[in-house]
Amino acid sequence: MTFPLGKPDPKLDLVLEREVDVPLELVWKAWTTPEHIRHWFVPKPWTITACEIDLRPGGIFSTTMRSPEGDEFPNVGCYLEVVPHQRFIWTDTLLPGFRPSPKPFFTAALQLEPTATGTRYTATAIHGNEETRKSHEEMGFHDGWGTVLTQLVDYIKAGNLAR
């Protein structure tokens, strides 16, 4: 499968790639259903208190993260591309309806490919400059996104998507 963004730029992009032993269809469902995303999208003990998804280009992707101390961090962006069961790209550089954001940080791409035993999962965080990329890495991109992926797999394996 060809990724529309081309080869990642190590100066601007952060990439998490892993093969997971759960079906692609369930990974897609977990990522695109608000009631599921609330259970795994942030490293515990953080939580998601709100999630809104309108899965189409220009549609909203919004989550509110709550820290263990009770502080809330809303994140609002929009989808740029949606190819069911293959990939989606969203950004906080634009708000729903492609309106410019006052505080852009990054664009994210999730690409899913079926494998013999599950799913090849590639998440890419695309930044506008090296400083933002470095800041995101220092915030714990690899640990955080890796933990979230592990939580996603555990959530699927626990049978939560069949409910």
Steps between C-alpha positions, in 0.01 A plus 500: 500500500640841408484762769382834359746704703806329362803413707507656849745786553700424818545872562124564508321170558466246780398145410371207702478177300404166645333177400217409737316170527145633474283531187523820299120540501499516880790747510304720258183473709686585822652810336177625340239447772484759782374258765799273434771763459425631851634176651849484351603825327715648780755329726342404833440653751400779258145472363292627210197692628353592160539384141330608180564344160356592162700263280523691171734761354429824685321311779589547865741287699489627855609352832533645847776347709487513881818478707510306827483840674172583324632751246333474160666546163266530201636408158298597194585440137360364180549208271682569175467153346303188586551172314293242691700216653826639354586844631388832626679828539394767745644830612467761771633755252145523371175492692183332375393630161866572417503820709850615603602415856642767729741246659621242247731226627507201265331285240461129563467212259396150592557228243375145547597200292382141547762239579482123532462531878333838547579859405802709407437825686687815397434830677683807374503841670588769246632834624550834330845559641782325684425675831143370513615150407763507775246630751257219412777242535603644837135488613530123460363426154654153471418385853155660499389383158654156565313469830177608333548236230555233766183618677312486168611140439411400857159666465429306179626170646274546803203476262381856548426561133256212480272672751 
